[in-house]
Amino acid sequence: MGGPFIVSYFSSQDYKFKANPNYYLGAPKVPELDYPAFTSNSSADLALAQGNVQYGNLDIPNVQKTYVAANPHNHYYFPPDNEVELYPNLTNPLLANYNVREAISLAIDRNKLSTLGETGYEAVGNPISLPLPNYKSWLDPSLSQSYLKFPAVNDAKAQQLLQAGFRKDANGIYAKNGKELNFSLEVVSGWSDWDEDCLLIQQDLAKIGIKITINQVNFGTYYSNIAPTASANGVQVGKYDLAISWTNSGPTPYLAYYDMLDSNGSFNVEGFKDPQVDQALNEFASTTDLAKQKQAMYKIERIAADKLVIPLLTGAYWYEYNDTNYTGWPTKANLWITPGPANYQSAAIVMQHLKPVQ
């Protein structure tokens, strides 16, 4: 019988689904879903504003003017969803150096990323790598502000940290034994906000003697470069130096922390390993006692910050929809599910709830 929709057309530029007449809950009221490919955010933004696309997951600059004002049936909501990270590949000995990671973190102006790269839609993240206020009830009440807020940009301190083991070479780049702090930074070409963030990071790190080469590639190449794979001794990291990317999220911090920080985590991009983290995650999973689960998360919050995972921003969940033809959409006032089509499971559920406007 299959799911609510079945594939009716597929190509590299477009794929379509049609409502499944044999679905056990009855065929959805939306007869067809069309997923066209776009070369960039800007071309997809235009299609949304013009009404050619009715359901989206996009960062739209000046959304009130360019999208909402274009049509009274256009709506959006960008709630906080996950932490955007600058992942270092910890198998690279230069990036495994704590001083290098701390210098990088100190030099990045996250406020600029928030206001310029993300046009104010995404707030500065926090050292524990949990989107707030989503997980506020899971925060260790004894955490000091240093675990919840990044220090001000400090290029002088960043260079002092680097000078403890490196010296500037003829290129003005810090180096040791002939190896420069010269890293590639992976990002998806056309993801305009992250592309801008990477340019800002490149400029910030140049000021402290670290060279960044931005590697803009298509999504398939990007994901192949950064995705970890399972191995006998924990995950094996991809082929990259630095990457800007997301964290996963769920009803508790467990999923985010497990995927990102467990030795076998499914999105442990950097190859992070810490036996205390693995133990705390096992403790969480072995009990339904909320108090014990919180104690396990409290341990990880401190370790995530102390070991210098490099969070940047609290990522927004981009969500746009047009209610000209259908009712039943999740709304800001009634966000009954993770709403956008990037989450294919919830998108299928949303489509089943939609009904034609009478």
N, C-alpha and C positions, 0 to 999 in steps of 0.2 A: 504493500500500500504506500510506503514511503512517507515523507514529511509533508508539510503543508504546501510546498512548492516543488516543482520538478524543472530541471534544466530544459529549455526549449531552443536555445541558440548559444553558441560559444565561438568567440574569435579572440585574437590578442587585443582587439580594440573595443570589444563589447561582449557582454554576455547577458542572457535573459532567462527568466524563470516564468512559468505559468502556474496558476493555481491548480492544485492536484484535486481533481474531482472525486478521487477515491480516498481522500484523507479521512481518517476515522472520526474527526471532529467536524467534518464538513468542509467543503472548499472555501478558502478565504474569500472575502468580498472584493479584494483587490485582484483583478484578473491576471495582471502581468507585472513583473519587476524587471526593470532595465538598468543595468550597471555599465554605463559607458566609461571608457578610459579618458583621462585628461592628462595633458602634458605637465601641468603645474597647478598650484593652488589658485592662481589668478584666473586661469581659464575656467576652472570649476566654479570659482566665486561668481564669475559673470553668468554662467549657466544657471546658478541658483537664483541670482537677482532677477534674471529675465524670465524665470518661471519654467525653464526647460528641465530643471531638476527640482523635485519637490521634497527631497529628503537627503540631508547631508551631514557630514562630519568634518567641517572645515573651519580654519581660522580665517575670518573675514575682517580685514582692517576696516575700522569705522563702520561697524555693522549696522548701527542705527541709520546712518545716511545711505549706505550703499545697498543694504538689503531690506531692512524693515520699511524704510520710507518708499521703496520701490513698489511695494504691494501691501495693502492692509492685511492680507492673508499670510504674509511672511512672518515667522516667529523664530526665536532662538533662545537658547539657554546654555551658558558656559560654566557649569558648576566645577569646583575643584575635584580632581579625580585621581591623580597619581603624581609621583615626583619625577621630574625630568632630571636625568643624571648626566654628568660627564664621566663616562666609564673609562678608567685606565686599564690597560691590559697588564695584569700583574705578573705575567710571565716575562715581560720586558723588564730587565733588571734596573733600568733607569726609572721606570714608573713604579717599580716595587719599592724604591727608595722613599721612605716616609717624608723626608724633607722636600723632595721634588713635588710630591702630591700636595703637601701643605703650602708650598710656594705657589703652585698653580691655583689652589683654592683662594689664597690671600689676594692674588692679583686680579681675579675675575670680578668685574663690577656687575653683580647680579641685578642691581637696580636698573642698569642700562638694558640688560637682557629683558627685564620685565616691561620697561616703558617703551623701548625702541624695538627690540626683536619681537616682543609679544603684544605690542601696542596697548599695554596696560591690562590685558585680559588675564595674565597669569602673574601671581604674586611671587616674590622671592621665596625659595624653598627653605628648608631647615636642616640642620646637621644630622638629625636622626632619620631622614629619608622617609617620613610619613606625611601624607597630605593632611593638612589641618584646615578646617576644624573636623574633618571627617572622623578622625581617630582620636579626638580629644579625650574620650572616656578611657582610652587605653594608655594615656601618658602617665609615666611615673610621676606622682605628685611631688617628689623630692628633686626632680630635675632642675638644675640651675638654668638661667637664661643662656648660658654658653652652649647648652645642648639644643636650644630652641631658636637661636638667632645667630647668624654669622657675624663675625667681627667686621669692622669697616675695611675697605680695600687698603692694603698696606704694602706698597711696592718695595719700600726700604727693608721691611722685615723679610719679605719674600726673597730678596737678593741676599740678605744675610744668611738665610737658611741654605741657599744654593752655594754660597761662598765657603760653607763648611766642608764641601767635598768637590767643588767644581771651580774652574777658572774660565773667564771669558777668552775665547780664541780670537783669531784675526777677523772672523766674521761677526764678532760681537755676540756670539752665542756661548752660553756656559757649556763646558765640556770637561770630560775626564778621560784620560788615556786615549785621547783622540776621538772619543765618541761624544758627539754633541747632543744636547737636549733639543732634538729636532724630530718632531713627531707629526704623523699624519692624523687628521681628524675626520672621521667618517660621518657623512650626513646624506640624506636623500635629496637628490636634485629636484627642485620644484616644491619642496616643503619650505615655503618662503620664510616662515617665521624661524625655523631652525637654521636655515641657510644664513639668515641675518644674525642669529645668535652666534653662529660659528665665526662669522666675520668679526664680531665684537670680541669674542674670545681670542681670536688670532691677534687682534690689535693689543689687547690687554697683556697677553703673554710676551709679545715682542718687547714691551716696555721693560720686562725683567730679564731679557736675554734668553727666552725660550722661543724657538721657531716652530710655527705651526703651518703645515700645508693642508689645506682643506680638500678633501676627496669627495666631491659631489658625484654620486652614482645613482642608478635607478634602484628602486626598492629591493628587487630581487638580489642584486649584487650586494647592496648594503646589508641585507639580512644574512646573506650567506657569509659575509665578512665577519659579522659580529656574533652570530648565533653559536652558543656552546653546544657541544655534543657529549654524550655520556661516555665515560671511560671507567676502567677498573679502579682508578684512584681519584674519583670525583670528576667533575666536568673537564672537558678539554676546550680551551677557549679558541675563538676564531683568529683570523689573521688580520689584525689591526693594531694601532697604537692607542688612539683615543677615539671615543665615539660618543655622540650625543644621542640619548635614547630614553625610553620610558621605563617605568616600573609597572608591574602588574598590581591589581587591586582586587579586594574582595570584602566580605562583610566584617572581617577582623584584619589586623595587621599580619596575621600568619602568612597568608598567600604572598603578600608583597615581600616579606622577609625571607620566606622559604625560597621562592623563585630566584631572588636576587643574591642571597647570602649563604644558603645551605651548600655544602660541598657538592651535592648532587642536584642543586636547584635548576629548574628547567629554563630560567633566564638569568643564570649566574654568568653574565657576560664577561666580567673581569677575572673570573677564576678565583674568587674570594674563598678562603678557607680559614675557619676558626673553630676548633673543637667545642668551645664554650657556646658558640652560636648553634652548632649542630645539636648539642645536648639540650639547649633551651627550647629549640624547635621540637625535639622529641618529647620533652616534658609537656609542652603545650598540646601536642597531638595525642598524648596518652591519657588525658583527663578531660572531663566535661566540667570540672570545678572552675568557675569563672575567676575566682581569686587566685588560684594556682596558675591559670592561663595568663593572667595579667602579670604575675611575678616573672614568668618566663619572658614575656614581651619587654618588661622593664630592663632585664639583663641585656637584651639585644639592642635596645635603644641606645644605651651607653656605648656598647661596642661599635655599633654602626658609626657613631659620631667619632669615637676615639681612634678607630682604624682608618678614618678619612676616606670613606666612600665620598665622592664629590657631587653632592646634589646641587642643582642650579635653581630650579623653579618648581612651584606647585602647578603641575600641568592641568589645564582645563579639559573638560570633556566637551568637545565641540559638537553642537547639535543644532540643526536648522530643519524646519519643516514648513510646508505650505498646506493650509487647511481648506483650500478652495473646494476640493472634491471629496475629501474624507474627514470624518470626525473620529475621535477616540485616541488622539495622539497623547503621549506623555507631555505634561506641561510643567512649567516652573512651580506652579501651585500644587500639582499632583504628579510628582516624578515617581511613578510607580515601578519603573524599571530603568536600567541603564539604557538610554534612549536611542543612540545613534546607530547607523548601519555598519559601522566598523566592528561592532560586536554582533556577529552574525546570528548567534543564538537569540539574543534579545530582539534583534531586528525582525526575525521570523515571528516572534511572539507579538511584537508591535503590529506587524502586518495582519495578524489574525484578529486583532482588536479593532481594526479600522472598519468603518462602515460608510457607504456613500452618503453624501449630503443630500437630504431630502428636499 
